[in-house]
Amino acid sequence: MKKDSHTLVIKARAGDTRAMNELFSIWYPRVYNWGYRYFGDKDMAAEISQQAFLLMQQKLGQLKDPASFKSWLYRTVVNLCHNETRRRKVNQKAVERLTYRKKRDSVPAADYMYMKKERSKQVLDALARLPEEQRTVVIMKEYEELKFREIAEILNISENTAKSRLYYAYKAMRKFFLTQPQTKAIRYE
């Protein structure tokens, strides 16, 4: 994907509309998912994605090295998410918690899917409770599968700082999950 994006960036910078559209097609799902994981809200994810691609279209010509497109785009998305959080001063909370039934010997498929969906909501809730710096590193590492070197480059921090933020984020999330009564009741087969 990196090589394809590199070529497309060069063409898009030269004014090739088709290349710009292909970049959008390739990267939109990742940017949208980033926004969704960050905010836990589909509308916010769509808004952040639109802002990111408007900025990409406007400022792609300022990108000095087309090979650094991935880092540049992620940095843009991270900054947009941080700015949106500061602007709204919203402590994003997850949707309501539902009471779980006690685990039975066998979990029907519908119950399993329900529990999986609830677990996802709890993870988003735990992510939303993290400080921005930690949340950003968790999303980059766990969902985008970036290496610490890439995270450090995108966020303009040291690799050790990225590792430290991830460690403290995991610690906070673990504490959150241990305090949730329904988390203790959920076990997957």
Phi, psi and chi 1 to 4 in degrees:
 res  aa     phi    psi   chi1   chi2   chi3   chi4
   1 MET       -  -35.4 -173.9 -175.5  -47.7      -
   2 LYS   -62.2  -45.2 -169.8  173.3 -173.4  176.5
   3 LYS   -65.1  -43.3 -174.5  177.4 -179.5 -173.6
   4 ASP   -60.6  -43.7  -67.6  -23.1      -      -
   5 SER   -63.9  -38.3  -68.6      -      -      -
   6 HIS   -58.6  -49.8 -179.7  -93.4      -      -
   7 THR   -63.3  -43.3  -55.2      -      -      -
   8 LEU   -64.0  -38.0  -68.9  171.6      -      -
   9 VAL   -62.2  -43.9  167.3      -      -      -
  10 ILE   -60.8  -45.2  -67.9  170.6      -      -
  11 LYS   -66.6  -42.5  -70.5  178.7  179.5  179.0
  12 ALA   -64.2  -38.9      -      -      -      -
  13 ARG   -63.4  -27.8  -73.8  173.4   52.2  174.9
  14 ALA   -84.2    2.0      -      -      -      -
  15 GLY    98.9    9.1      -      -      -      -
  16 ASP   -75.7  107.3 -174.7  -22.5      -      -
  17 THR   -65.8  -37.1  -53.4      -      -      -
  18 ARG   -62.6  -41.1 -179.8  174.4  -74.3  159.5
  19 ALA   -65.0  -39.7      -      -      -      -
  20 MET   -62.7  -42.3 -175.8   66.7   79.4      -
  21 ASN   -64.9  -37.7  -71.1  -21.9      -      -
  22 GLU   -66.6  -40.7  -76.4 -174.1   54.0      -
  23 LEU   -58.6  -44.0  -81.9  173.1      -      -
  24 PHE   -59.1  -48.1  176.9   83.0      -      -
  25 SER   -61.2  -40.2  -64.0      -      -      -
  26 ILE   -70.6  -45.0  -68.9  169.4      -      -
  27 TRP   -96.2  -17.5  -73.2   95.8      -      -
  28 TYR   -57.5  -47.9 -175.3   85.5      -      -
  29 PRO   -58.1  -38.8  -22.9   32.2      -      -
  30 ARG   -69.2  -41.7  -67.0 -175.0   85.6  170.7
  31 VAL   -66.9  -43.4  170.2      -      -      -
  32 TYR   -59.5  -47.9  176.2   85.9      -      -
  33 ASN   -61.2  -37.8  -73.5  -26.1      -      -
  34 TRP   -58.4  -51.9  172.0  -85.1      -      -
  35 GLY   -60.9  -39.0      -      -      -      -
  36 TYR   -66.2  -43.3 -178.3   71.8      -      -
  37 ARG   -67.6  -33.2  -70.5  176.4 -175.6  126.4
  38 TYR   -71.8  -47.6 -170.9   89.3      -      -
  39 PHE   -98.2  -22.6  -70.1  106.4      -      -
  40 GLY    69.8   26.2      -      -      -      -
  41 ASP  -143.3  125.6 -180.0   88.3      -      -
  42 LYS   -65.3  -39.7  -68.3  177.9 -178.2  178.3
  43 ASP   -65.2  -42.0  -68.2  -27.1      -      -
  44 MET   -65.9  -38.4  -77.9  -57.6  -56.7      -
  45 ALA   -62.2  -42.8      -      -      -      -
  46 ALA   -65.3  -41.2      -      -      -      -
  47 GLU   -64.0  -46.0 -173.6  174.6  -37.9      -
  48 ILE   -62.8  -40.6  -70.9  -62.5      -      -
  49 SER   -61.9  -44.5  -59.7      -      -      -
  50 GLN   -62.4  -44.6  -71.6  172.2   -6.8      -
  51 GLN   -61.7  -42.6  -70.0  176.2   20.3      -
  52 ALA   -62.4  -42.6      -      -      -      -
  53 PHE   -78.9  -25.5  -75.3  101.3      -      -
  54 LEU   -66.0  -44.6  -78.9  172.3      -      -
  55 LEU   -63.2  -40.2  -77.6  172.1      -      -
  56 MET   -59.6  -45.6 -179.0 -173.4   85.4      -
  57 GLN   -63.7  -40.6 -168.0  172.3   20.6      -
  58 GLN   -74.7  -35.8  -65.8  167.7   -4.8      -
  59 LYS  -114.7    6.7  -59.6 -168.3 -179.3 -142.0
  60 LEU   -58.8  -33.4 -170.2   59.7      -      -
  61 GLY   -63.7  -21.4      -      -      -      -
  62 GLN   -84.6  -10.5  -63.5  173.0    8.2      -
  63 LEU   -69.7  117.1  178.7   63.0      -      -
  64 LYS   -73.1  -41.5  -66.9  177.7 -178.4  153.7
  65 ASP  -120.4  109.1  179.5   14.4      -      -
  66 PRO   -56.7  -24.8  -24.9   34.2      -      -
  67 ALA   -68.6  -19.7      -      -      -      -
  68 SER   -96.1   17.9   64.9      -      -      -
  69 PHE   -55.7  -45.8  174.0   75.9      -      -
  70 LYS   -57.7  -49.5  178.2 -179.3  177.4 -178.9
  71 SER   -63.3  -41.5  -64.2      -      -      -
  72 TRP   -62.8  -44.3  178.1   77.1      -      -
  73 LEU   -66.0  -45.2 -178.3   60.4      -      -
  74 TYR   -61.7  -41.0  -83.5  130.0      -      -
  75 ARG   -61.6  -40.0 -168.8  174.0  -52.0  115.6
  76 THR   -61.4  -45.9  -60.7      -      -      -
  77 VAL   -65.5  -44.5  174.4      -      -      -
  78 VAL   -58.6  -47.0  167.2      -      -      -
  79 ASN   -63.0  -40.6  -70.6  -21.7      -      -
  80 LEU   -62.8  -43.0  -73.7  168.8      -      -
  81 CYS   -63.0  -45.5  -71.8      -      -      -
  82 HIS   -63.4  -43.2  -71.6 -173.7      -      -
  83 ASN   -63.2  -41.4  -69.5  -18.5      -      -
  84 GLU   -63.9  -41.0 -175.4   64.7   24.4      -
  85 THR   -63.1  -46.4  -61.4      -      -      -
  86 ARG   -64.4  -42.0  -81.7 -169.5  -70.9  -82.9
  87 ARG   -62.2  -45.8 -172.2  177.7   73.1   77.0
  88 ARG   -86.4  -18.4  -67.8 -173.9  177.6 -160.5
  89 LYS    48.7   48.5  -66.6 -177.6 -177.7 -179.8
  90 VAL  -106.1  130.0  172.6      -      -      -
  91 ASN   -92.6   99.6 -178.4    9.1      -      -
  92 GLN   -62.1  127.9 -166.9   70.9    8.4      -
  93 LYS  -116.9  150.4  -66.4 -174.1  179.7 -179.8
  94 ALA   -76.6  166.8      -      -      -      -
  95 VAL   -65.3  167.1  -68.4      -      -      -
  96 GLU   -49.6  151.1   67.4 -153.8  -73.1      -
  97 ARG   -94.6  136.1  -72.7 -179.2  176.5   65.0
  98 LEU  -105.1  148.4  -59.8  172.1      -      -
  99 THR   -76.6  135.8  -52.7      -      -      -
 100 TYR   -91.2  145.5  -68.7   99.9      -      -
 101 ARG   -75.2  154.1  -69.9 -174.1 -105.0  169.4
 102 LYS   -63.7  144.9  -71.0 -171.8  176.8 -177.9
 103 LYS   -64.9  132.6 -176.7  178.6 -178.7  -85.4
 104 ARG   -98.8  171.5  -63.8 -173.0  -67.9 -152.6
 105 ASP   -57.9  -43.7  -69.5  -22.6      -      -
 106 SER  -122.3  135.3   63.2      -      -      -
 107 VAL   -98.9  116.3  179.5      -      -      -
 108 PRO   -61.2  155.8  -19.5   28.9      -      -
 109 ALA   -56.1  -41.2      -      -      -      -
 110 ALA   -63.1  -41.5      -      -      -      -
 111 ASP   -65.4  -40.6  -73.8  -11.3      -      -
 112 TYR   -60.8  -45.3  173.8   77.9      -      -
 113 MET   -64.4  -39.7  -67.1  -53.7  -66.1      -
 114 TYR   -61.2  -46.4  169.6   77.8      -      -
 115 MET   -65.5  -37.0  -71.4 -172.2  -65.1      -
 116 LYS   -64.6  -41.2 -172.7  174.5  178.0 -179.9
 117 LYS   -65.5  -42.0 -175.2  175.3  179.7  179.1
 118 GLU   -64.7  -38.7  -73.6  -56.0  -52.7      -
 119 ARG   -61.2  -41.7  172.3   64.3   72.7  156.1
 120 SER   -61.4  -41.1  -66.9      -      -      -
 121 LYS   -62.6  -39.8  -70.5  176.9 -174.9  177.7
 122 GLN   -67.3  -38.5  -71.0  176.1  -24.2      -
 123 VAL   -63.6  -44.0  169.4      -      -      -
 124 LEU   -62.5  -38.3  -71.3  173.8      -      -
 125 ASP   -63.7  -45.3 -168.5   20.5      -      -
 126 ALA   -62.7  -41.6      -      -      -      -
 127 LEU   -62.1  -42.1  -84.0  171.8      -      -
 128 ALA   -64.2  -25.9      -      -      -      -
 129 ARG   -81.5  -13.9  -66.8  170.7 -175.3  -92.5
 130 LEU   -75.5  151.0  -66.2  174.1      -      -
 131 PRO   -59.4  152.5  -20.3   29.6      -      -
 132 GLU   -51.5  -44.1  -73.8 -178.1   15.7      -
 133 GLU   -62.4  -41.5  -62.9   81.7   14.3      -
 134 GLN   -72.3  -43.3  -68.4  176.0    6.8      -
 135 ARG   -58.7  -42.9 -178.3  178.8  -18.0  143.8
 136 THR   -60.6  -45.4  -59.8      -      -      -
 137 VAL   -66.1  -40.9  172.9      -      -      -
 138 VAL   -60.5  -46.2  169.3      -      -      -
 139 ILE   -63.2  -44.6  -66.3  169.8      -      -
 140 MET   -63.1  -42.4  -70.5  178.0  145.2      -
 141 LYS   -77.3  -50.1 -174.8   67.4  176.2  159.4
 142 GLU   -83.2  -39.8  -64.6  -58.8  -35.7      -
 143 TYR   -95.7  -38.1  -67.4  101.9      -      -
 144 GLU   -92.9   -9.9  -63.3  -58.5  -39.6      -
 145 GLU    55.1   40.4  -61.5  177.7   -3.9      -
 146 LEU   -82.4  151.6  -61.6  176.7      -      -
 147 LYS   -79.4  157.8  -66.0  176.5  174.5   61.4
 148 PHE   -57.9  -34.1  -76.6  112.0      -      -
 149 ARG   -61.3  -44.2  176.3 -174.3   44.7   77.8
 150 GLU   -67.3  -42.2  -66.3  173.5  -53.8      -
 151 ILE   -60.3  -45.9  -65.8  169.5      -      -
 152 ALA   -60.3  -41.8      -      -      -      -
 153 GLU   -65.3  -45.9  179.6 -174.7  -26.8      -
 154 ILE   -64.3  -42.7  -68.5  167.2      -      -
 155 LEU   -90.5   -4.2  -62.6  177.4      -      -
 156 ASN    60.0   48.0 -160.1   22.5      -      -
 157 ILE  -132.9  171.8   58.5  175.7      -      -
 158 SER   -79.3  160.3   72.1      -      -      -
 159 GLU   -62.0  -39.3  -74.4 -175.3   46.8      -
 160 ASN   -63.5  -37.0  -74.1  -23.8      -      -
 161 THR   -64.7  -41.4  -59.8      -      -      -
 162 ALA   -62.1  -43.9      -      -      -      -
 163 LYS   -63.5  -41.2  -69.9  175.0 -176.2  177.3
 164 SER   -63.4  -44.6  174.1      -      -      -
 165 ARG   -61.6  -39.6  -72.3 -179.8 -176.1  176.1
 166 LEU   -65.8  -42.7 -173.4   66.2      -      -
 167 TYR   -59.1  -49.3  169.2   79.0      -      -
 168 TYR   -69.0  -30.7  -73.3  109.3      -      -
 169 ALA   -66.6  -45.5      -      -      -      -
 170 TYR   -60.8  -41.8  -74.9  160.0      -      -
 171 LYS   -61.9  -45.0 -172.0  174.5  176.9  179.5
 172 ALA   -66.0  -40.8      -      -      -      -
 173 MET   -66.7  -40.3  -70.3  177.6   75.8      -
 174 ARG   -60.6  -44.3 -175.9 -179.9 -170.0  -45.0
 175 LYS   -62.0  -42.7 -176.9  177.1  179.2 -179.9
 176 PHE   -59.7  -48.5  170.3   77.9      -      -
 177 PHE   -64.7  -36.2  -72.7  125.7      -      -
 178 LEU   -69.8  -22.2  -69.9  174.4      -      -
 179 THR   -90.2   -6.3   62.2      -      -      -
 180 GLN   -91.4  116.4  -59.4  -58.6  -54.9      -
 181 PRO   -59.6  -39.0    9.5  -14.1      -      -
 182 GLN   -71.3  -24.3   59.2  -91.1   40.7      -
 183 THR   -65.5  -38.8  -55.8      -      -      -
 184 LYS   -66.2  -29.4  -65.4  174.6 -171.8  173.7
 185 ALA   -80.7  -21.1      -      -      -      -
 186 ILE   -85.0  127.2  -65.6  177.2      -      -
 187 ARG  -141.7  132.1  -67.9 -172.1   54.6 -166.9
 188 TYR   -96.3  147.2  -62.0  105.9      -      -
 189 GLU   -79.6      -  -54.7  -53.4  -32.0      -
